[in-house]
Amino acid sequence: MAELMAQDKDLIYALDIGTRSVVGVVGRPMGDRLKVLDVELAEHGKRAMMDGQIDDIRQVAGLAKTVTQRLEDRLGVRLERVCVAAAGRALRTQAGSFTLELPEEQSIDQEEISRLEAGAVSAAEEALQGDGEARRQMFLVGYTVAQYRLDNYPLNNLLYHTGRKVEADVVATFLPGEVVESLYAAMRAADLQVASMTLEPIAAMNAAIPAELRLLNLALVDIGAGTTDIALCRDGSVVGYTMATVAGDEVTEAIMRAFLVDFKTAEEIKRALGESEELIRCRNILGQEERVAAPEVIQAIQEPMEKLAEAIAKQILSVNNTAPSAVFLAGGGSKLSGLRERVAEKLEMDEKRVAIAGNNFALSAFSDSLELERPEYATPLGIAVSAGLGLLNDSYVVLLNGQSAKLFRNGVLTLRDILLMNGYSYADMVGKTGKSLTLTVDGKRMVLRGEPAVPAVLEVNGEEASLSAVIHAGDQIHFVPARAGEDAHRTLGELLGPGFYGTALVNNVQAPLDIRLSQGDVILTMRQTAPAAPVQAAPAAPAPAPQPAPVRPAAPAQGGRELHLILNGEPLTLPIKDNGAPYYLMDLLEYSGIDFEHLDRAVRLEVNGQERGFQHQLKEQDSVSIMLA
């Protein structure tokens, strides 16, 4: 056997992993079109796919390997890199918003915009995570910015504008991690390296609807065996994806029931119907030879065809709000006789505006020997065209921490895009400062700041890079996620300092100095004079001659030798303190009759009808109220 040549960088190998079959396409870019060199199709022996999602990885990998080997033998090339597409059935779309407060008014550069968009995408992903459920890994497929705002003023473009606060609203589309991982696992088991990944509806649209037509509002409907994927475009961009769980299998199952045949035979009858045979020969499950008339088959599939047309119309209208300008039907199911007319009827469109895809394939692909204008080729041909003609700009390998990064998005890819596509969040890229601790101390608000984040390591090809850096084929990314800063924390003693002597209430309850403070705590302090430190005995010495005691100056009197107050409506007389110090509101707590050890409510402190703090100095004849609130 001749030795196979290596797959050169321009040789595109695309695999469409469908519910019913695996289709391989090999081609090479020739100018602005892809020259298709070969196509191979093989059907699953049993159901290895469920509604477009891989169920049996080993079986799918085995069939992919079979298709690959057949193409390799005919072309004499070892196929090692493959372009694939994920089914649209598991797509999740979610809105997200993010606000970035800048330290000062400044010009907005691309780095701030990257951080802003990354935060909004992360917010959208967070919204998809169900409450109380285990966190699911989600991979970003793409997103669009719905609105920017600068200092609350809406803008379409933030770049180089000057402001302090920027906001972004995005609509992001994700695939659950298990969908992506199962596809990658199947390709690894088939000894293939994934060179690019896109979505099946995007791929089919790239084949069926050239970019120059997408200024119109158009729908691409790819009817497979298990699912019907739908993509809509307008104003030059793909604006929405959706899918219907009704597809070709429902039609096949109706034929099984009507004519008592197995699934494989029912599929053959369905295909023969598309070829307009008057009589279709088959063998039923009883072993009897039968000739089934085409009109009988058409009659048997009316109900599932009606449901399929209704589902297609409903999903298009749910995303587009109105009927599009035109609809292209692709996939094997699109050839069902009468379906095109039914879809037009459900959408209340002219039949001429609903067409079978294939007529536009020649604008982006051609072959010297193969017939390509078949609607079932929309997805495999679209995968190959998308990668070969650079419509995805992700048809290359980028290494992220030594592993091939998962790439989805159309257009230029930045470092931020790749990190988001591979499951990293805004916090991983930028880091979060630890949470602040806000307290109220003796009536004054105090904010203790958390520790700053440890920044992420962002390197491309060994050099430091920004989130907005554009990534190219073959780039190697080294990324170490940022680490969140430590939250602010204090004990009561740490807050008051080593010089504090006295009593403190936390939320109106006397608290020990080692208590850890919590967000929003209210602290009231009652400082006292610290007792004099005991004097240590000195070595024995001769007694000094007696000296006269020093004379302490008399303290100024407060209303004579006593202080007269009204406490809670009753007169209270207090003797002057020995050291002549004034009386404070906290000195009256012991006279209030309130058990401060077991408080269940706040305490209200008033002097002469005005609310005061514990440190308020009392004067002669003050009227004091210390009551539970």
C-alpha positions as CSV (number, residue, x, y, z in Angstrom):
1,M,0.0,0.0,0.0
2,A,1.4,3.4,-1.0
3,E,2.4,5.7,1.8
4,L,-0.1,8.6,2.3
5,M,1.0,12.2,1.9
6,A,0.6,14.6,4.8
7,Q,-2.4,16.9,4.9
8,D,-1.0,20.3,3.8
9,K,-2.3,23.5,5.5
10,D,-4.6,24.4,2.6
11,L,-6.4,21.1,2.4
12,I,-9.7,21.4,4.2
13,Y,-11.4,18.3,5.7
14,A,-14.9,18.8,7.0
15,L,-17.1,16.3,8.8
16,D,-20.9,16.7,9.3
17,I,-21.9,14.4,12.2
18,G,-25.6,13.9,11.6
19,T,-28.3,11.9,13.4
20,R,-28.6,9.5,10.4
21,S,-25.2,9.7,8.8
22,V,-21.6,11.1,8.7
23,V,-20.6,13.1,5.7
24,G,-17.0,14.0,4.9
25,V,-16.0,16.7,2.4
26,V,-12.4,17.4,1.2
27,G,-11.6,20.5,-0.7
28,R,-9.0,23.2,-1.4
29,P,-9.5,27.0,-1.8
30,M,-9.2,28.1,-5.4
31,G,-9.6,31.9,-5.6
32,D,-12.9,32.9,-4.0
33,R,-14.4,29.4,-4.2
34,L,-13.7,26.0,-2.7
35,K,-12.8,23.2,-5.1
36,V,-14.4,20.0,-3.7
37,L,-12.1,17.0,-4.4
38,D,-14.2,14.3,-2.8
39,V,-17.3,13.5,-0.7
40,E,-18.0,10.4,1.3
41,L,-21.2,9.4,3.2
42,A,-21.8,6.6,5.6
43,E,-24.9,5.8,7.7
44,H,-25.0,4.8,11.3
45,G,-25.7,1.1,11.8
46,K,-27.9,1.9,14.8
47,R,-28.9,5.1,16.5
48,A,-25.7,6.7,17.8
49,M,-27.2,10.2,17.8
50,M,-30.2,11.5,19.6
51,D,-31.8,14.7,18.1
52,G,-28.4,15.8,16.7
53,Q,-26.5,15.2,20.0
54,I,-23.8,12.4,20.2
55,D,-25.1,9.6,22.4
56,D,-22.6,6.8,21.6
57,I,-19.1,8.4,21.2
58,R,-17.4,5.1,20.2
59,Q,-19.9,4.4,17.4
60,V,-19.7,7.9,16.1
61,A,-15.9,7.8,16.2
62,G,-15.9,4.5,14.4
63,L,-18.1,5.8,11.6
64,A,-16.0,9.0,11.3
65,K,-12.9,6.9,11.0
66,T,-14.5,4.8,8.3
67,V,-15.4,7.9,6.3
68,T,-11.9,9.3,6.8
69,Q,-10.1,6.2,5.7
70,R,-12.2,5.9,2.5
71,L,-11.3,9.5,1.6
72,E,-7.7,8.9,2.5
73,D,-7.4,5.9,0.3
74,R,-8.9,7.6,-2.7
75,L,-7.0,10.9,-2.3
76,G,-3.7,9.4,-1.1
77,V,-3.6,11.9,1.8
78,R,-3.4,11.3,5.6
79,L,-6.3,13.4,7.0
80,E,-5.4,14.6,10.5
81,R,-7.1,18.0,11.0
82,V,-10.9,18.3,10.7
83,C,-13.5,21.1,10.8
84,V,-16.7,20.3,12.5
85,A,-20.0,21.9,13.5
86,A,-22.1,21.5,16.6
87,A,-25.9,21.0,16.3
88,G,-28.0,24.0,17.1
89,R,-30.5,22.1,19.3
90,A,-28.7,22.9,22.5
91,L,-28.1,26.6,21.9
92,R,-28.9,28.8,24.9
93,T,-29.3,32.6,24.4
94,Q,-29.2,35.0,27.2
95,A,-29.0,38.8,27.8
96,G,-26.4,40.2,30.1
97,S,-25.3,43.7,31.3
98,F,-22.2,45.0,33.0
99,T,-21.0,48.4,34.3
100,L,-17.4,49.5,34.6
101,E,-16.6,52.4,36.9
102,L,-13.4,54.1,35.9
103,P,-11.2,55.7,38.6
104,E,-11.4,59.1,36.8
105,E,-12.8,60.6,33.6
106,Q,-10.8,59.3,30.7
107,S,-10.8,58.3,27.0
108,I,-12.2,54.9,26.5
109,D,-9.8,52.6,24.7
110,Q,-10.2,49.1,23.3
111,E,-9.0,47.5,26.5
112,E,-11.8,49.0,28.6
113,I,-14.3,47.9,25.9
114,S,-12.9,44.4,26.0
115,R,-13.2,44.3,29.8
116,L,-16.7,45.7,29.6
117,E,-17.9,43.2,27.0
118,A,-16.3,40.3,28.9
119,G,-18.1,41.3,32.0
120,A,-21.5,41.5,30.2
121,V,-20.9,38.0,28.6
122,S,-20.0,36.6,32.0
123,A,-23.2,38.1,33.5
124,A,-25.2,36.4,30.7
125,E,-23.6,33.1,31.5
126,E,-24.2,33.5,35.2
127,A,-27.9,34.1,34.4
128,L,-28.1,30.7,32.7
129,Q,-26.9,28.9,35.8
130,G,-29.9,27.6,37.6
131,D,-30.4,28.4,41.3
132,G,-29.4,25.5,43.5
133,E,-28.0,23.4,40.6
134,A,-24.5,22.2,40.0
135,R,-22.7,24.8,37.8
136,R,-22.6,23.8,34.1
137,Q,-19.7,24.6,31.9
138,M,-20.9,26.8,29.1
139,F,-19.0,27.6,25.9
140,L,-19.5,31.0,24.2
141,V,-20.6,30.6,20.6
142,G,-20.9,34.4,19.9
143,Y,-22.5,37.5,21.1
144,T,-23.7,40.9,19.9
145,V,-23.7,44.2,21.8
146,A,-27.3,45.5,22.0
147,Q,-26.4,48.8,23.6
148,Y,-23.5,50.8,25.0
149,R,-23.9,53.6,27.5
150,L,-21.4,56.3,28.6
151,D,-22.3,58.1,31.8
152,N,-25.9,56.9,31.2
153,Y,-26.0,58.3,27.6
154,P,-26.7,55.6,24.9
155,L,-24.0,55.2,22.2
156,N,-23.3,52.7,19.4
157,N,-19.5,53.0,19.7
158,L,-17.6,53.8,22.9
159,L,-14.1,54.0,21.4
160,Y,-12.2,57.2,22.2
161,H,-15.2,58.8,23.9
162,T,-14.4,60.3,27.3
163,G,-16.3,59.5,30.5
164,R,-16.4,57.9,33.9
165,K,-18.9,55.1,33.8
166,V,-19.4,52.7,30.8
167,E,-22.1,50.1,30.4
168,A,-22.9,47.4,27.9
169,D,-25.9,45.2,27.2
170,V,-25.2,42.0,25.2
171,V,-27.1,39.0,23.8
172,A,-24.8,36.0,24.1
173,T,-25.3,32.5,22.7
174,F,-23.8,29.5,24.5
175,L,-23.5,25.7,24.1
176,P,-23.5,23.5,27.2
177,G,-20.1,22.0,27.8
178,E,-21.2,18.4,27.3
179,V,-22.3,19.1,23.7
180,V,-18.8,20.5,22.9
181,E,-16.9,17.9,24.8
182,S,-18.7,14.9,23.3
183,L,-17.9,16.2,19.8
184,Y,-14.2,16.7,20.7
185,A,-14.1,13.3,22.3
186,A,-15.5,11.6,19.2
187,M,-12.9,13.3,17.0
188,R,-10.1,12.4,19.3
189,A,-11.2,8.8,19.3
190,A,-11.2,8.9,15.5
191,D,-7.6,10.2,15.6
192,L,-8.5,13.6,14.3
193,Q,-7.6,17.0,15.7
194,V,-10.3,19.6,15.6
195,A,-9.1,22.6,13.6
196,S,-12.3,24.6,13.9
197,M,-15.8,24.4,15.2
198,T,-18.8,26.3,14.2
199,L,-22.6,25.8,14.4
200,E,-24.5,23.7,11.9
201,P,-27.0,26.5,11.1
202,I,-24.2,29.0,10.5
203,A,-22.4,26.5,8.2
204,A,-25.5,25.7,6.2
205,M,-26.2,29.4,5.8
206,N,-22.6,30.0,4.5
207,A,-23.2,27.5,1.8
208,A,-26.8,28.3,0.9
209,I,-26.9,32.1,1.3
210,P,-23.9,34.0,0.1
211,A,-22.8,37.0,2.2
212,E,-23.9,39.5,-0.4
213,L,-27.5,38.3,-0.1
214,R,-27.7,38.7,3.7
215,L,-28.7,42.3,3.6
216,L,-32.2,40.8,3.1
217,N,-34.2,39.2,5.8
218,L,-33.7,35.5,5.0
219,A,-34.2,32.2,6.8
220,L,-32.2,29.0,6.3
221,V,-34.0,25.9,7.5
222,D,-31.8,22.7,7.7
223,I,-34.1,19.7,8.1
224,G,-32.1,16.8,9.4
225,A,-33.2,13.4,10.7
226,G,-33.4,14.4,14.4
227,T,-33.7,18.2,14.4
228,T,-34.5,21.1,12.2
229,D,-32.0,23.9,12.7
230,I,-32.9,27.5,11.7
231,A,-30.8,30.6,11.2
232,L,-32.0,34.0,10.2
233,C,-30.0,36.9,8.7
234,R,-30.7,40.6,8.2
235,D,-28.6,43.7,7.4
236,G,-25.6,41.6,6.5
237,S,-25.4,39.6,9.8
238,V,-26.8,36.4,11.3
239,V,-29.4,37.7,13.8
240,G,-30.8,34.6,15.4
241,Y,-30.8,30.9,15.8
242,T,-33.5,28.4,16.8
243,M,-34.5,24.8,16.2
244,A,-37.5,22.5,16.1
245,T,-37.4,19.0,17.5
246,V,-39.7,17.8,14.7
247,A,-37.6,16.6,11.7
248,G,-37.3,13.8,9.2
249,D,-37.5,10.9,11.7
250,E,-41.1,11.6,12.4
251,V,-41.9,11.2,8.7
252,T,-39.9,7.9,8.6
253,E,-41.8,6.6,11.7
254,A,-45.1,7.3,10.1
255,I,-44.1,5.2,7.1
256,M,-43.1,2.4,9.5
257,R,-46.5,2.4,11.1
258,A,-48.4,2.6,7.9
259,F,-46.6,-0.2,6.0
260,L,-45.2,-2.4,8.8
261,V,-41.6,-2.0,7.8
262,D,-38.5,-1.5,9.8
263,F,-36.7,1.9,10.1
264,K,-34.2,1.2,7.4
265,T,-36.8,0.1,4.9
266,A,-39.0,3.2,5.8
267,E,-36.0,5.4,5.1
268,E,-35.6,3.7,1.7
269,I,-39.3,4.3,0.9
270,K,-38.9,7.9,1.9
271,R,-35.9,8.4,-0.4
272,A,-37.6,6.6,-3.3
273,L,-40.6,8.9,-2.9
274,G,-38.3,11.8,-3.5
275,E,-37.4,10.2,-6.8
276,S,-41.0,10.2,-7.8
277,E,-41.4,6.4,-8.4
278,E,-44.9,5.3,-8.9
279,L,-44.5,1.9,-7.2
280,I,-41.9,1.3,-4.5
281,R,-40.8,-2.2,-3.8
282,C,-40.1,-3.3,-0.1
283,R,-40.3,-6.1,2.3
284,N,-42.4,-5.7,5.5
285,I,-41.6,-7.1,9.0
286,L,-43.6,-10.3,8.1
287,G,-41.2,-11.1,5.3
288,Q,-43.7,-10.3,2.6
289,E,-42.8,-8.6,-0.6
290,E,-44.9,-5.5,-1.3
291,R,-45.3,-2.8,-3.9
292,V,-46.3,0.4,-2.2
293,A,-47.9,3.1,-4.4
294,A,-46.4,6.6,-4.1
295,P,-49.8,8.2,-3.4
296,E,-50.3,5.9,-0.5
297,V,-47.0,7.0,1.0
298,I,-47.8,10.6,0.5
299,Q,-51.1,10.1,2.3
300,A,-49.4,8.3,5.2
301,I,-47.0,11.2,5.8
302,Q,-49.5,14.1,5.7
303,E,-49.8,14.4,9.5
304,P,-46.0,14.5,10.3
305,M,-45.5,16.8,7.3
306,E,-48.1,19.2,8.7
307,K,-46.5,19.2,12.1
308,L,-43.1,19.8,10.6
309,A,-44.3,22.8,8.5
310,E,-46.1,24.2,11.6
311,A,-43.0,23.8,13.7
312,I,-40.8,25.5,11.1
313,A,-43.1,28.5,10.8
314,K,-43.6,28.8,14.5
315,Q,-39.9,28.9,15.2
316,I,-39.1,31.4,12.4
317,L,-41.8,33.7,13.7
318,S,-40.6,33.4,17.3
319,V,-37.2,34.8,16.4
320,N,-38.1,37.0,13.4
321,N,-41.5,38.3,14.6
322,T,-42.7,38.3,11.0
323,A,-42.3,36.2,7.9
324,P,-38.9,36.8,6.2
325,S,-38.3,37.9,2.7
326,A,-37.4,34.3,1.6
327,V,-36.9,30.9,3.1
328,F,-34.3,28.3,2.0
329,L,-35.0,24.7,2.9
330,A,-31.8,22.5,3.2
331,G,-31.0,19.0,4.5
332,G,-32.4,15.7,3.4
333,G,-35.8,16.4,4.8
334,S,-36.2,19.4,2.5
335,K,-36.9,17.1,-0.5
336,L,-40.2,15.8,0.9
337,S,-42.8,16.3,-1.7
338,G,-45.2,19.1,-0.7
339,L,-43.2,20.4,2.3
340,R,-42.1,23.6,0.5
341,E,-45.7,24.5,-0.2
342,R,-46.8,23.8,3.3
343,V,-44.1,26.0,4.9
344,A,-45.1,28.9,2.5
345,E,-48.7,28.4,3.5
346,K,-48.0,28.4,7.3
347,L,-45.9,31.6,6.9
348,E,-48.5,33.2,4.6
349,M,-45.8,33.7,2.0
350,D,-45.8,33.3,-1.8
351,E,-44.7,29.8,-2.7
352,K,-42.0,31.3,-5.0
353,R,-40.3,32.8,-1.9
354,V,-39.7,29.3,-0.4
355,A,-37.0,27.4,-2.2
356,I,-34.9,24.3,-1.9
357,A,-31.3,25.2,-1.1
358,G,-28.6,24.2,-3.6
359,N,-28.9,26.7,-6.4
360,N,-26.4,29.0,-4.7
361,F,-23.8,26.4,-3.8
362,A,-22.0,27.1,-7.0
363,L,-21.2,30.6,-5.9
364,S,-18.9,29.3,-3.1
365,A,-18.0,25.8,-4.2
366,F,-17.4,23.7,-7.4
367,S,-16.2,20.3,-8.4
368,D,-14.9,18.8,-11.6
369,S,-16.6,15.5,-11.2
370,L,-19.2,15.7,-8.3
371,E,-22.7,16.9,-8.3
372,L,-22.9,19.4,-5.3
373,E,-26.3,21.0,-5.8
374,R,-28.0,18.6,-3.3
375,P,-29.8,20.2,-0.3
376,E,-28.4,17.5,2.0
377,Y,-24.9,18.8,1.3
378,A,-25.7,22.2,2.8
379,T,-24.1,21.6,6.2
380,P,-21.0,19.5,5.2
381,L,-20.3,21.8,2.3
382,G,-21.0,24.8,4.5
383,I,-18.4,23.6,7.1
384,A,-15.8,23.2,4.4
385,V,-16.6,26.5,2.7
386,S,-16.6,28.4,6.0
387,A,-13.2,27.1,7.0
388,G,-11.6,27.1,3.5
389,L,-12.7,30.6,2.5
390,G,-12.0,32.2,5.9
391,L,-15.7,32.9,6.7
392,L,-15.1,31.9,10.3
393,N,-11.6,33.2,10.9
394,D,-11.3,30.3,13.4
395,S,-10.2,27.6,11.0
396,Y,-6.8,27.3,12.6
397,V,-5.3,25.8,15.8
398,V,-4.6,28.1,18.7
399,L,-3.0,26.6,21.8
400,L,-4.3,27.6,25.2
401,N,-2.0,26.4,28.1
402,G,-0.7,23.7,25.8
403,Q,-4.1,22.4,24.6
404,S,-6.0,23.2,21.4
405,A,-8.5,26.0,22.2
406,K,-12.1,25.6,21.3
407,L,-13.0,28.3,18.8
408,F,-16.5,29.3,17.6
409,R,-17.0,32.9,16.7
410,N,-17.1,34.5,13.3
411,G,-14.8,37.4,12.6
412,V,-11.6,38.5,14.2
413,L,-10.8,36.6,17.4
414,T,-9.2,38.5,20.4
415,L,-7.6,37.0,23.5
416,R,-10.8,37.9,25.4
417,D,-13.0,36.0,22.9
418,I,-10.9,32.8,23.2
419,L,-10.9,32.9,27.0
420,L,-14.7,33.3,27.1
421,M,-15.2,30.5,24.5
422,N,-13.1,28.2,26.7
423,G,-15.1,28.7,29.8
424,Y,-13.3,31.5,31.6
425,S,-15.2,34.3,33.2
426,Y,-14.6,38.1,33.5
427,A,-13.4,37.5,37.1
428,D,-10.8,35.0,35.8
429,M,-9.4,37.7,33.4
430,V,-9.6,40.8,35.5
431,G,-9.9,39.6,39.1
432,K,-12.2,41.0,41.8
433,T,-11.2,43.2,44.6
434,G,-12.2,41.8,48.0
435,K,-15.5,42.9,49.3
436,S,-15.6,46.1,51.4
437,L,-16.8,46.1,55.0
438,T,-19.1,49.0,55.8
439,L,-19.7,49.8,59.4
440,T,-21.2,52.7,61.5
441,V,-19.0,53.7,64.4
442,D,-20.5,56.2,66.9
443,G,-22.8,57.5,64.2
444,K,-20.2,57.8,61.5
445,R,-20.1,55.6,58.4
446,M,-16.8,53.8,57.9
447,V,-15.8,51.8,54.8
448,L,-12.9,49.3,55.1
449,R,-11.7,48.3,51.6
450,G,-11.0,44.7,50.6
451,E,-7.6,43.6,49.2
452,P,-6.9,44.2,45.5
453,A,-7.0,41.2,43.2
454,V,-3.8,39.3,42.1
455,P,-3.8,40.1,38.4
456,A,-4.1,37.4,35.7
457,V,-1.1,36.3,33.7
458,L,-1.8,37.0,30.0
459,E,0.9,36.0,27.5
460,V,0.8,35.3,23.7
461,N,3.9,33.6,22.3
462,G,5.8,34.4,25.5
463,E,5.1,38.1,25.5
464,E,2.7,40.0,27.8
465,A,-0.6,40.7,26.0
466,S,-3.9,42.6,26.6
467,L,-7.4,41.2,26.4
468,S,-8.0,43.1,23.2
469,A,-4.9,41.5,21.4
470,V,-5.9,39.8,18.1
471,I,-5.0,36.1,18.0
472,H,-3.7,34.5,14.8
473,A,-3.2,31.0,13.6
474,G,-0.6,29.0,15.5
475,D,-0.5,31.5,18.5
476,Q,0.3,30.0,21.9
477,I,-1.5,31.5,24.8
478,H,-0.4,31.2,28.4
479,F,-3.1,32.2,30.9
480,V,-3.2,32.0,34.7
481,P,-6.5,33.3,36.0
482,A,-6.6,36.2,38.4
483,R,-7.1,35.6,42.0
484,A,-9.7,37.5,44.0
485,G,-8.5,39.8,46.7
486,E,-9.3,39.0,50.3
487,D,-12.5,40.5,51.7
488,A,-12.0,43.2,54.3
489,H,-12.3,41.9,57.9
490,R,-11.9,43.3,61.4
491,T,-12.5,42.2,64.9
492,L,-14.0,44.8,67.3
493,G,-10.6,45.0,69.1
494,E,-8.7,45.6,65.8
495,L,-11.2,48.3,64.9
496,L,-11.0,50.2,68.1
497,G,-7.2,49.8,68.5
498,P,-5.0,48.7,71.5
499,G,-5.6,52.0,73.3
500,F,-9.3,51.5,73.7
501,Y,-10.6,51.0,77.3
502,G,-14.3,50.8,78.0
503,T,-17.4,49.1,76.7
504,A,-18.7,48.7,73.2
505,L,-22.1,47.7,71.8
506,V,-22.4,46.0,68.4
507,N,-26.0,46.3,67.1
508,N,-27.0,47.4,70.6
509,V,-25.6,44.3,72.3
510,Q,-22.4,44.5,74.5
511,A,-19.8,42.6,72.6
512,P,-16.3,41.1,73.4
513,L,-13.3,42.7,71.7
514,D,-12.5,39.5,69.8
515,I,-15.9,39.4,67.9
516,R,-15.6,39.4,64.1
517,L,-17.6,42.3,62.6
518,S,-20.1,41.8,59.8
519,Q,-21.3,43.9,56.9
520,G,-23.6,46.8,58.2
521,D,-22.7,46.4,61.9
522,V,-23.4,49.5,64.1
523,I,-20.9,50.0,66.9
524,L,-21.4,52.4,69.8
525,T,-18.4,52.9,72.2
526,M,-18.4,54.0,75.8
527,R,-14.8,54.9,76.6
528,Q,-13.5,55.0,80.1
529,T,-10.3,56.2,81.7
530,A,-7.8,53.3,81.9
531,P,-6.8,52.3,85.4
532,A,-3.3,53.3,86.4
533,A,-0.7,50.5,85.9
534,P,0.4,48.9,89.1
535,V,3.9,50.2,90.3
536,Q,6.4,47.4,90.7
537,A,8.4,47.4,94.0
538,A,11.8,48.8,93.7
539,P,14.9,47.6,95.5
540,A,15.0,48.6,99.2
541,A,16.5,52.0,99.7
542,P,16.8,54.4,102.6
543,A,13.5,56.1,103.3
544,P,13.3,59.7,102.0
545,A,12.5,62.5,104.3
546,P,8.6,63.1,104.5
547,Q,7.3,65.5,101.9
548,P,4.1,67.5,102.0
549,A,1.3,66.0,99.7
550,P,0.7,67.9,96.5
551,V,-2.5,69.9,96.4
552,R,-5.0,68.8,93.6
553,P,-6.7,71.8,92.1
554,A,-10.5,71.8,92.7
555,A,-12.6,70.7,89.7
556,P,-15.0,73.2,88.3
557,A,-18.4,72.7,89.8
558,Q,-21.4,71.7,87.5
559,G,-24.4,73.3,89.2
560,G,-22.7,73.2,92.6
561,R,-21.4,69.9,94.0
562,E,-24.0,67.9,92.1
563,L,-25.5,67.4,88.6
564,H,-29.3,67.6,88.4
565,L,-30.9,65.8,85.4
566,I,-34.3,64.4,84.3
567,L,-34.0,60.8,83.2
568,N,-37.0,59.2,81.5
569,G,-39.3,61.7,83.2
570,E,-37.8,61.3,86.7
571,P,-35.4,63.6,88.5
572,L,-31.8,62.2,88.9
573,T,-29.0,63.8,90.9
574,L,-25.5,62.7,90.3
575,P,-22.4,63.6,92.5
576,I,-19.5,65.3,90.8
577,K,-16.9,62.7,89.7
578,D,-13.7,62.5,91.9
579,N,-11.5,63.6,89.0
580,G,-13.8,66.4,88.1
581,A,-14.6,64.9,84.7
582,P,-18.0,65.7,83.0
583,Y,-20.8,63.3,82.7
584,Y,-21.6,61.7,79.3
585,L,-24.8,60.1,78.1
586,M,-23.2,56.6,78.4
587,D,-22.8,57.2,82.1
588,L,-26.6,57.1,82.5
589,L,-27.1,53.6,81.0
590,E,-26.8,51.9,84.4
591,Y,-29.6,54.2,85.7
592,S,-32.0,53.5,82.7
593,G,-33.3,50.2,83.9
594,I,-32.5,48.5,80.6
595,D,-30.8,45.1,80.5
596,F,-28.1,45.7,78.0
597,E,-26.9,42.1,78.2
598,H,-30.1,40.8,76.6
599,L,-31.3,43.4,74.2
600,D,-33.8,42.4,71.5
601,R,-34.3,45.9,70.1
602,A,-32.4,49.0,69.3
603,V,-32.0,51.7,72.0
604,R,-33.0,55.3,71.4
605,L,-31.0,58.0,73.1
606,E,-32.3,61.6,73.3
607,V,-31.2,64.7,75.2
608,N,-33.7,67.6,75.3
609,G,-35.8,65.9,72.6
610,Q,-32.9,65.4,70.1
611,E,-31.2,62.1,69.3
612,R,-27.6,62.0,70.6
613,G,-24.7,59.6,70.8
614,F,-23.1,57.9,73.8
615,Q,-20.3,60.5,73.8
616,H,-22.7,63.5,74.3
617,Q,-21.7,65.7,77.3
618,L,-24.5,66.4,79.7
619,K,-25.3,69.7,81.3
620,E,-27.3,70.8,84.3
621,Q,-31.0,70.2,84.0
622,D,-30.8,68.2,80.7
623,S,-33.8,66.1,80.1
624,V,-32.6,62.6,79.0
625,S,-34.5,59.7,77.4
626,I,-33.0,56.2,77.2
627,M,-35.7,53.9,75.9
628,L,-36.1,50.8,73.8
629,A,-37.1,51.7,70.2
